[in-house]
Amino acid sequence: MNDAHAHSYRCHKKPPPRKKLPPNDANLQLHVLRAHLPMLLWKAADQRDPPEEARNIANFGWNIESFAITPAVSTVPVAPQALLDVASCSCTAECKACTRCSCNRAGLSCTD
């Protein structure tokens, strides 16, 4: 994000809440892959076997560990630092200390 974009966010009276920020490109790509897999399977529902390309779900944004299948998550930062500097959360004082806080789950610190 360049300085002009960061400046436009700073000019607003209230910065955007972090929950409403769009996903970064890497996480969006993983989400699209996960959405594409059921589409492949649905299209082949009248076939005896799933399509060859859909047999390894690890290629579609999923992690397979032991008996658990979990969505893959990108290690790329959730947003450019310039945007995180001006974005705010809507956490309450009680929420900031709990594990239900979306900021805590995302590994971000709550803003005042």
C-alpha positions as CSV (number, residue, x, y, z in Angstrom):
1,M,0.0,0.0,0.0
2,N,1.4,3.3,-0.9
3,D,1.3,6.5,1.2
4,A,-1.7,7.9,-0.7
5,H,-3.8,4.9,0.2
6,A,-2.7,5.0,3.9
7,H,-3.5,8.8,3.9
8,S,-7.0,8.2,2.6
9,Y,-7.7,5.8,5.4
10,R,-6.3,8.3,8.0
11,C,-8.6,11.0,6.6
12,H,-11.7,9.0,7.7
13,K,-13.2,9.8,11.1
14,K,-13.3,6.1,12.0
15,P,-10.8,3.6,10.4
16,P,-12.2,0.4,9.0
17,P,-12.5,-2.5,11.5
18,R,-10.1,-5.3,10.9
19,K,-12.9,-7.8,10.5
20,K,-14.0,-6.0,7.4
21,L,-10.7,-6.0,5.6
22,P,-10.5,-8.1,2.5
23,P,-8.3,-11.2,2.6
24,N,-4.8,-10.9,1.3
25,D,-4.1,-12.4,-2.1
26,A,-2.5,-15.6,-0.7
27,N,-5.5,-16.4,1.6
28,L,-7.9,-15.5,-1.1
29,Q,-6.2,-18.0,-3.5
30,L,-6.4,-20.7,-0.8
31,H,-10.1,-20.0,-0.3
32,V,-10.8,-20.2,-4.1
33,L,-9.0,-23.5,-4.2
34,R,-11.1,-24.8,-1.4
35,A,-14.3,-23.7,-3.1
36,H,-13.2,-25.2,-6.4
37,L,-12.8,-28.7,-5.0
38,P,-16.5,-29.2,-4.2
39,M,-17.4,-27.8,-7.6
40,L,-15.2,-30.5,-9.2
41,L,-16.9,-33.2,-7.1
42,W,-20.4,-31.9,-7.7
43,K,-19.8,-31.9,-11.5
44,A,-18.6,-35.5,-11.3
45,A,-21.4,-36.7,-9.0
46,D,-22.8,-38.9,-11.7
47,Q,-19.5,-40.6,-12.3
48,R,-18.3,-43.7,-10.6
49,D,-15.0,-42.2,-9.4
50,P,-14.0,-38.6,-8.5
51,P,-11.9,-36.7,-11.1
52,E,-8.2,-37.6,-11.0
53,E,-7.2,-34.0,-10.2
54,A,-9.6,-33.9,-7.1
55,R,-8.1,-37.0,-5.4
56,N,-5.4,-35.2,-3.5
57,I,-7.2,-32.5,-1.5
58,A,-3.9,-31.1,-0.3
59,N,-3.7,-29.5,-3.8
60,F,-6.9,-27.6,-3.0
61,G,-5.9,-25.6,0.1
62,W,-6.2,-28.3,2.8
63,N,-3.7,-29.7,5.2
64,I,-3.8,-33.4,6.0
65,E,-2.1,-34.3,9.4
66,S,-2.7,-37.7,10.9
67,F,-6.5,-38.0,11.0
68,A,-7.2,-34.3,10.8
69,I,-8.0,-32.2,7.7
70,T,-7.7,-28.5,8.3
71,P,-7.8,-25.5,6.0
72,A,-4.4,-24.3,4.9
73,V,-3.6,-20.7,6.1
74,S,-1.0,-18.4,4.4
75,T,1.9,-17.2,6.4
76,V,1.8,-13.9,4.5
77,P,0.9,-10.9,6.8
78,V,-2.9,-10.3,6.9
79,A,-2.5,-6.8,5.5
80,P,0.2,-4.3,4.7
81,Q,1.7,-2.7,7.8
82,A,0.5,0.8,6.7
83,L,-3.1,-0.4,6.7
84,L,-2.7,-2.2,10.0
85,D,-1.4,1.0,11.5
86,V,-4.6,2.8,10.8
87,A,-7.2,0.0,11.1
88,S,-9.0,-0.6,14.3
89,C,-10.8,-3.4,16.0
90,S,-14.2,-3.1,17.7
91,C,-13.2,-5.2,20.7
92,T,-14.6,-4.3,24.1
93,A,-12.3,-4.1,27.2
94,E,-13.7,-7.5,28.4
95,C,-13.2,-9.0,25.0
96,K,-9.5,-8.1,24.7
97,A,-8.5,-10.6,27.4
98,C,-10.5,-13.6,26.0
99,T,-9.8,-16.1,23.3
100,R,-13.0,-15.3,21.4
101,C,-11.5,-12.0,20.3
102,S,-11.0,-12.1,16.6
103,C,-7.8,-10.0,16.9
104,N,-6.2,-12.6,19.3
105,R,-7.2,-15.4,17.0
106,A,-5.5,-13.6,14.1
107,G,-2.4,-13.0,16.1
108,L,-3.0,-9.2,16.1
109,S,-3.0,-6.8,19.0
110,C,-6.3,-5.0,19.8
111,T,-6.4,-1.3,19.2
112,D,-7.6,1.3,21.6
